[in-house]
Amino acid sequence: MTDPALDPTVEPAPDPALDPAAEVVELCRELIRIDTSNYGDQEGPGERKAAEYVAALLDEVGIESRLVESEPGRTSVLARWGGSADDRGGLLLHGHLDVVPAAAEDWQVDPFAGEVQDGYVWGRGAVDMKDFDAMLLSVVRARQRAGRVPERPITLCFTADEEAGGHRGAQVLVDEHAEELEGCTEALGEVGGFSATVRGRRVYLIEAAEKGMAWMRLTSRGTAGHGSMISTDNAVTRLAAAVARIGAHEWPVRLTPTMRTLLAAVGELAGTEATPDNAPALIEEFGGAARMLGAVIRNTANPTMLDAGYKVNVIPSEATAHVDGRFLPGYEDEFFATLAGLAGEGVNIEHVSHQQPWETPYDGDLVDAMTRAILAEDEDALVAPYLMSAGTDAKHFRRLGLRSYGFVPLRLPDDLDFTALFHGVDERVPVDALEFGARVFDRFLDQA
């Protein structure tokens, strides 16, 4: 009997080590098992263990990396890969290692076990964003083993602290280690490239813009006194009224260039022309994703925290509230003027974190490369830009002049409420979506 390995007519079995999708699921599971919960303060395990794991994976295939620690345990990873020169400049590929906390008692599975169940990888970070970390590592490792190194210079970056604004991660890299990013002209990170189904057609959403972020502390001061007496200068009353006005305010629809492009595409599917008046209805075509997309056709301000007093019969002299404000590119002045009016007299507003919005033109070679890579795997799909409601590390990297996009390609089931999984209970990502993403990203690097 002829040995198949010696028979020239028999195709040799593919080497799993050279398949960009071969290890993406296992890498995602291993990353989830490393608890990198970010509580927004000094509490939590930090990212050091995950950063060391990433560095070891890169070192295993001959890619040298550097660990950058902003504070004990708050660790990012940087590595150079690819060619040494390119007319387009370097490409920054970035993902974050931290995750928001998870209350295990609320979950169906252990949020840090990385379980595979019902065709999904479950766990905190499965979609935000250890899925992309795993995709990137899987693709880079397979290409490195196969000698398929891109000609374009690539900087790989895995950051700390993104979930608390990136002040101990990407901001430190930009402020104190900018030489590590020198030469980069474009960047890719989260949140984009995932599919939503509109009228039976998959639409892949590429992030091309982000709202600005204004995390604010509102403070009202009044006259302290006995709770049984008349109070005409009550800090709690004044603050509560301000918070109620802010929370109830209906912000007007404002369409940025990115959202005009997206809604024009949806309007074609729906057989209508997109306008500010019908924009909310067109957003509803996205089903579950409308929760997020509905927030990017207007400014938003959501009260999130209240604090006042220490005893029921004592009128406190101070009351505070926190508001999560997000404003559209080009509408910052309108946002803050409106907010000041809603807060009213006697309520002081200070910033806990204030980061600018951004919008990158949806054109050029990088956009073409992302589009072709997706369509090669899903030929009947549409690819369009969108504006992200939340913030990412791109806000920091943009300060270096980089054109930025969000591109984590995932082909998702029509009935999956994907955007609800970000920071949600039972966060999970389909196994086949992870493998799809690795294949798409591999194709993308051939053209990027």
C-alpha positions as CSV (number, residue, x, y, z in Angstrom):
1,M,0.0,0.0,0.0
2,T,1.4,3.4,-1.0
3,D,2.1,5.8,1.8
4,P,-0.1,8.9,1.2
5,A,2.8,11.1,2.4
6,L,4.9,9.8,-0.5
7,D,2.3,9.9,-3.2
8,P,2.7,13.0,-5.3
9,T,-1.0,12.8,-6.4
10,V,-2.2,13.2,-2.8
11,E,-2.6,16.8,-1.5
12,P,-0.6,17.1,1.7
13,A,-2.6,17.8,4.8
14,P,-2.5,21.5,5.8
15,D,-0.2,22.3,8.7
16,P,-2.4,23.6,11.5
17,A,0.4,25.8,12.7
18,L,0.2,27.8,9.5
19,D,-3.6,28.2,9.7
20,P,-4.5,31.7,11.0
21,A,-7.8,30.4,12.4
22,A,-6.4,27.2,14.0
23,E,-5.6,28.5,17.4
24,V,-7.8,31.6,17.7
25,V,-10.5,29.9,19.9
26,E,-8.0,28.4,22.3
27,L,-6.1,31.7,22.6
28,C,-9.4,33.6,23.3
29,R,-10.2,31.0,26.0
30,E,-6.8,31.4,27.6
31,L,-7.0,35.2,27.6
32,I,-10.4,35.1,29.2
33,R,-9.0,32.8,32.0
34,I,-6.6,35.5,33.0
35,D,-8.7,37.9,35.1
36,T,-7.8,41.4,34.1
37,S,-10.8,43.1,35.7
38,N,-10.5,46.9,35.8
39,Y,-12.5,48.6,38.6
40,G,-11.5,52.1,37.5
41,D,-9.3,52.7,40.5
42,Q,-6.3,51.0,42.1
43,E,-8.2,47.8,42.8
44,G,-8.1,44.7,40.6
45,P,-5.4,42.3,39.4
46,G,-4.0,44.5,36.6
47,E,-2.9,43.3,33.2
48,R,0.6,42.1,34.0
49,K,-0.1,38.4,33.8
50,A,-2.0,38.8,30.5
51,A,0.8,41.0,29.1
52,E,3.4,38.4,30.0
53,Y,1.3,35.7,28.3
54,V,1.0,37.8,25.1
55,A,4.8,38.5,25.2
56,A,5.5,34.8,25.5
57,L,3.3,33.9,22.5
58,L,5.1,36.5,20.4
59,D,8.5,35.4,21.6
60,E,7.6,31.7,20.8
61,V,7.5,32.6,17.1
62,G,10.5,35.0,17.2
63,I,8.9,38.4,17.7
64,E,10.5,40.4,20.4
65,S,8.3,42.6,22.5
66,R,8.6,45.2,25.3
67,L,6.5,45.4,28.4
68,V,5.6,49.0,29.5
69,E,4.3,49.3,33.1
70,S,2.7,52.6,34.0
71,E,2.1,51.6,37.6
72,P,2.7,48.3,39.4
73,G,0.7,45.6,37.5
74,R,-0.7,48.0,34.9
75,T,1.1,46.7,31.9
76,S,1.0,47.1,28.1
77,V,2.8,45.2,25.4
78,L,4.6,46.7,22.3
79,A,6.2,44.8,19.5
80,R,7.5,45.7,16.0
81,W,6.7,43.3,13.1
82,G,6.7,43.4,9.4
83,G,8.9,45.2,6.9
84,S,11.2,48.1,7.5
85,A,9.9,50.7,5.0
86,D,6.8,51.6,3.2
87,D,5.5,54.7,1.4
88,R,2.3,54.5,3.4
89,G,4.1,54.6,6.8
90,G,3.5,52.1,9.6
91,L,0.3,50.5,10.7
92,L,-0.6,50.3,14.4
93,L,-2.8,47.2,15.4
94,H,-4.0,47.7,19.0
95,G,-6.2,45.8,21.4
96,H,-6.7,46.2,25.1
97,L,-6.1,43.5,27.8
98,D,-8.3,44.7,30.6
99,V,-12.0,43.9,31.0
100,V,-14.8,45.3,33.1
101,P,-15.7,43.4,36.2
102,A,-18.2,40.6,36.2
103,A,-20.5,39.4,39.0
104,A,-20.3,35.6,38.8
105,E,-23.6,35.0,40.5
106,D,-25.4,36.7,37.6
107,W,-23.8,34.5,34.9
108,Q,-24.8,31.1,33.6
109,V,-21.2,30.1,33.5
110,D,-18.0,31.2,35.3
111,P,-17.1,34.5,33.6
112,F,-13.4,33.7,33.8
113,A,-13.5,30.0,32.8
114,G,-13.4,30.5,29.0
115,E,-15.9,27.8,28.5
116,V,-17.1,26.7,25.0
117,Q,-20.8,26.0,25.1
118,D,-23.5,25.9,22.4
119,G,-21.1,27.0,19.7
120,Y,-19.9,30.1,21.7
121,V,-16.8,31.0,23.7
122,W,-18.2,32.4,27.0
123,G,-16.5,34.8,29.4
124,R,-15.7,38.3,30.3
125,G,-13.8,39.9,27.4
126,A,-15.2,37.5,24.8
127,V,-16.4,40.5,22.7
128,D,-14.6,43.3,24.6
129,M,-12.0,42.6,23.5
130,K,-10.0,39.5,24.0
131,D,-11.6,38.1,20.8
132,F,-9.6,40.6,18.8
133,D,-6.4,40.0,20.9
134,A,-6.8,36.3,20.1
135,M,-7.4,37.0,16.3
136,L,-4.4,39.2,16.1
137,L,-2.1,36.8,17.9
138,S,-3.4,33.8,15.9
139,V,-2.9,35.5,12.6
140,V,0.5,37.0,13.4
141,R,1.8,33.7,14.8
142,A,0.7,31.7,11.8
143,R,2.1,34.2,9.3
144,Q,5.4,34.4,11.2
145,R,5.8,30.6,11.1
146,A,5.0,30.5,7.4
147,G,7.3,33.4,6.6
148,R,4.4,35.5,5.4
149,V,5.5,38.7,7.1
150,P,3.9,41.9,5.7
151,E,6.1,44.3,3.8
152,R,4.5,47.2,5.7
153,P,5.9,48.0,9.1
154,I,3.5,46.9,11.8
155,T,3.4,47.9,15.5
156,L,1.5,45.4,17.7
157,C,0.1,47.0,20.8
158,F,-1.9,45.4,23.7
159,T,-2.8,48.0,26.2
160,A,-3.8,48.3,29.9
161,D,-6.6,50.4,31.3
162,E,-8.8,51.0,28.2
163,E,-11.9,50.3,30.3
164,A,-11.2,53.3,32.6
165,G,-10.3,55.7,29.8
166,G,-6.8,54.4,28.9
167,H,-5.0,56.9,31.3
168,R,-2.7,54.1,32.6
169,G,-2.3,52.5,29.2
170,A,-2.6,54.1,25.7
171,Q,-2.3,57.6,27.2
172,V,1.0,56.7,28.8
173,L,2.3,55.2,25.6
174,V,1.4,58.4,23.7
175,D,2.7,60.8,26.3
176,E,5.9,59.0,27.4
177,H,6.8,56.4,24.7
178,A,5.7,58.1,21.5
179,E,9.0,57.0,19.9
180,E,7.7,53.4,20.0
181,L,4.9,54.5,17.6
182,E,7.0,56.6,15.4
183,G,6.4,56.1,11.7
184,C,2.8,54.9,12.2
185,T,0.3,56.7,10.0
186,E,-2.8,54.5,10.4
187,A,-4.3,52.4,13.2
188,L,-6.9,49.6,13.6
189,G,-8.5,48.6,16.9
190,E,-12.0,48.1,18.3
191,V,-15.1,48.3,17.8
192,G,-16.1,47.6,14.2
193,G,-16.2,44.9,11.5
194,F,-19.1,43.0,13.1
195,S,-22.2,42.2,11.1
196,A,-25.8,43.3,11.6
197,T,-28.6,42.0,9.5
198,V,-30.9,44.6,7.8
199,R,-33.8,43.3,5.7
200,G,-32.1,39.9,5.2
201,R,-28.7,41.5,4.2
202,R,-25.6,41.4,6.4
203,V,-24.1,44.8,6.9
204,Y,-20.6,44.9,8.3
205,L,-20.0,48.1,10.3
206,I,-16.5,49.6,10.2
207,E,-15.9,52.2,13.0
208,A,-14.8,55.4,11.4
209,A,-15.7,57.9,14.2
210,E,-16.3,58.1,17.9
211,K,-18.3,60.4,20.2
212,G,-16.4,62.5,22.6
213,M,-16.5,61.6,26.3
214,A,-17.4,63.8,29.2
215,W,-17.5,62.0,32.5
216,M,-18.6,64.8,34.9
217,R,-19.1,65.3,38.6
218,L,-22.0,67.6,39.5
219,T,-21.9,69.3,42.9
220,S,-24.5,71.3,44.7
221,R,-23.8,73.0,48.0
222,G,-26.4,74.3,50.5
223,T,-27.1,75.0,54.1
224,A,-26.8,72.0,56.5
225,G,-29.4,71.7,59.2
226,H,-32.0,69.6,61.0
227,G,-34.2,67.4,58.8
228,S,-37.3,68.4,60.7
229,M,-37.0,72.1,59.8
230,I,-37.8,74.1,56.7
231,S,-35.0,74.2,54.2
232,T,-34.9,76.7,51.4
233,D,-31.2,76.0,50.5
234,N,-31.2,72.2,50.1
235,A,-28.3,70.8,48.2
236,V,-30.1,67.5,47.6
237,T,-33.2,69.2,46.2
238,R,-31.2,71.4,43.8
239,L,-29.0,68.5,42.6
240,A,-31.9,66.1,42.2
241,A,-33.8,68.7,40.0
242,A,-30.7,69.1,37.8
243,V,-30.2,65.4,37.4
244,A,-33.9,64.9,36.5
245,R,-33.7,67.6,33.8
246,I,-30.5,66.2,32.3
247,G,-31.9,62.6,32.3
248,A,-35.2,63.6,30.7
249,H,-33.7,65.9,28.0
250,E,-34.4,64.8,24.4
251,W,-31.4,65.7,22.4
252,P,-32.0,66.6,18.7
253,V,-30.9,64.4,15.8
254,R,-27.6,65.4,14.3
255,L,-26.1,63.5,11.4
256,T,-22.3,63.4,11.0
257,P,-20.7,62.5,7.6
258,T,-20.1,58.9,8.8
259,M,-23.7,58.3,9.8
260,R,-25.0,60.0,6.7
261,T,-23.0,57.4,4.7
262,L,-24.4,54.5,6.8
263,L,-28.0,55.6,6.7
264,A,-27.8,56.2,2.9
265,A,-26.9,52.5,2.5
266,V,-29.7,51.5,4.8
267,G,-32.1,53.8,3.1
268,E,-31.3,52.0,-0.2
269,L,-32.2,48.7,1.3
270,A,-35.4,50.2,2.8
271,G,-36.3,52.0,-0.5
272,T,-36.2,55.5,1.0
273,E,-33.9,58.5,1.2
274,A,-32.2,59.0,4.5
275,T,-33.0,62.3,6.3
276,P,-32.7,63.5,9.9
277,D,-36.5,63.0,10.2
278,N,-36.5,59.3,9.3
279,A,-33.0,58.6,10.8
280,P,-34.5,57.0,14.0
281,A,-36.7,54.7,11.9
282,L,-33.8,53.6,9.7
283,I,-31.7,52.9,12.9
284,E,-34.5,50.6,14.0
285,E,-33.8,48.4,11.0
286,F,-30.7,47.2,12.8
287,G,-32.7,45.4,15.5
288,G,-30.7,44.9,18.7
289,A,-27.8,47.1,17.4
290,A,-30.2,50.0,17.4
291,R,-29.5,50.4,21.1
292,M,-26.0,51.5,20.3
293,L,-26.6,53.2,16.9
294,G,-29.5,55.2,18.2
295,A,-27.0,56.9,20.5
296,V,-24.8,58.1,17.6
297,I,-27.3,60.3,15.9
298,R,-27.6,62.6,18.9
299,N,-25.6,63.7,21.9
300,T,-26.4,61.9,25.2
301,A,-26.0,62.5,28.9
302,N,-27.0,59.8,31.4
303,P,-26.9,60.3,35.2
304,T,-25.1,57.3,36.7
305,M,-24.2,58.0,40.3
306,L,-25.7,59.9,43.3
307,D,-24.3,60.7,46.7
308,A,-25.4,62.9,49.5
309,G,-25.9,62.9,53.3
310,Y,-25.0,60.6,56.1
311,K,-28.1,60.5,58.4
312,V,-31.8,60.7,57.6
313,N,-32.5,63.6,59.9
314,V,-29.5,65.7,58.8
315,I,-29.8,68.0,55.8
316,P,-26.4,67.7,54.1
317,S,-24.3,70.7,53.0
318,E,-23.3,68.9,49.8
319,A,-24.7,66.5,47.2
320,T,-22.9,65.1,44.2
321,A,-23.9,63.2,41.0
322,H,-21.9,61.7,38.1
323,V,-23.1,62.0,34.5
324,D,-21.8,60.1,31.5
325,G,-21.9,62.5,28.6
326,R,-21.1,61.7,25.0
327,F,-21.0,64.3,22.3
328,L,-20.8,64.0,18.5
329,P,-17.9,65.2,16.4
330,G,-18.6,68.9,15.6
331,Y,-21.3,69.3,18.3
332,E,-19.2,69.8,21.5
333,D,-20.1,73.5,22.0
334,E,-23.8,72.7,21.6
335,F,-23.5,69.8,24.1
336,F,-21.8,71.8,26.9
337,A,-24.0,74.8,26.5
338,T,-27.1,72.7,26.7
339,L,-25.8,70.8,29.7
340,A,-25.0,74.0,31.6
341,G,-28.5,75.2,31.0
342,L,-30.0,72.0,32.2
343,A,-27.9,71.9,35.4
344,G,-28.9,75.4,36.3
345,E,-27.6,77.8,38.9
346,G,-26.0,76.5,42.0
347,V,-24.7,73.3,40.4
348,N,-21.0,73.1,39.6
349,I,-19.8,70.9,36.8
350,E,-16.3,69.5,36.7
351,H,-14.7,66.9,34.4
352,V,-13.6,63.5,35.7
353,S,-12.5,62.6,32.1
354,H,-12.8,64.7,29.0
355,Q,-11.8,63.2,25.7
356,Q,-12.4,64.6,22.2
357,P,-14.5,62.9,19.5
358,W,-12.9,62.0,16.2
359,E,-14.0,61.2,12.7
360,T,-11.8,59.7,9.9
361,P,-12.8,60.0,6.3
362,Y,-14.1,56.7,5.0
363,D,-11.8,56.3,2.0
364,G,-8.3,55.2,1.0
365,D,-6.4,52.0,0.6
366,L,-7.0,50.8,4.2
367,V,-10.8,51.0,3.8
368,D,-10.5,49.2,0.5
369,A,-8.4,46.5,2.1
370,M,-10.9,45.9,4.9
371,T,-13.8,45.9,2.4
372,R,-12.2,43.4,0.1
373,A,-11.2,41.1,3.0
374,I,-14.7,40.9,4.2
375,L,-16.3,40.4,0.8
376,A,-13.9,37.6,0.0
377,E,-15.4,35.6,2.9
378,D,-19.0,37.0,2.6
379,E,-19.5,38.1,-1.0
380,D,-23.2,39.2,-0.7
381,A,-22.6,41.5,2.3
382,L,-22.5,45.3,2.5
383,V,-19.7,47.1,4.2
384,A,-20.3,50.6,5.6
385,P,-18.9,53.0,8.2
386,Y,-20.5,53.9,11.5
387,L,-19.9,56.2,14.5
388,M,-19.2,54.5,17.8
389,S,-21.1,55.6,20.9
390,A,-18.4,54.8,23.4
391,G,-14.7,55.5,23.6
392,T,-11.7,53.4,22.7
393,D,-7.9,53.8,22.8
394,A,-8.1,55.4,19.4
395,K,-8.8,58.7,21.2
396,H,-5.2,58.6,22.5
397,F,-3.5,57.3,19.4
398,R,-5.3,59.9,17.3
399,R,-3.3,62.6,19.0
400,L,-0.3,61.3,17.1
401,G,-2.1,62.1,13.8
402,L,-3.1,58.5,13.0
403,R,-6.0,57.8,10.7
404,S,-8.0,55.3,12.9
405,Y,-10.7,52.7,12.3
406,G,-12.3,49.9,14.3
407,F,-12.0,46.5,12.6
408,V,-12.8,43.3,14.5
409,P,-14.4,41.3,11.8
410,L,-17.2,39.0,13.1
411,R,-19.9,37.3,11.0
412,L,-22.8,37.0,13.5
413,P,-26.1,35.1,13.7
414,D,-29.1,37.2,12.7
415,D,-30.8,36.7,16.1
416,L,-27.8,37.5,18.3
417,D,-28.2,40.8,20.2
418,F,-24.5,41.4,19.9
419,T,-24.3,45.0,21.3
420,A,-26.0,43.9,24.5
421,L,-23.0,41.7,25.2
422,F,-20.6,44.5,25.6
423,H,-20.1,44.8,29.4
424,G,-23.2,42.6,29.7
425,V,-24.0,39.4,31.6
426,D,-23.2,36.1,29.7
427,E,-20.8,37.8,27.3
428,R,-19.9,35.4,24.5
429,V,-18.7,35.2,20.9
430,P,-19.5,32.5,18.3
431,V,-16.7,30.1,17.7
432,D,-17.2,30.3,13.9
433,A,-17.2,34.1,14.1
434,L,-13.8,34.0,15.7
435,E,-12.5,31.7,13.0
436,F,-14.1,33.9,10.3
437,G,-12.4,37.0,11.9
438,A,-9.0,35.3,11.8
439,R,-9.4,34.5,8.1
440,V,-10.6,38.0,7.2
441,F,-7.8,39.6,9.2
442,D,-5.3,37.4,7.5
443,R,-6.6,38.4,4.1
444,F,-6.6,42.1,5.2
445,L,-2.9,41.9,6.0
446,D,-2.1,40.7,2.5
447,Q,-3.4,44.0,1.2
448,A,-2.9,46.5,4.1
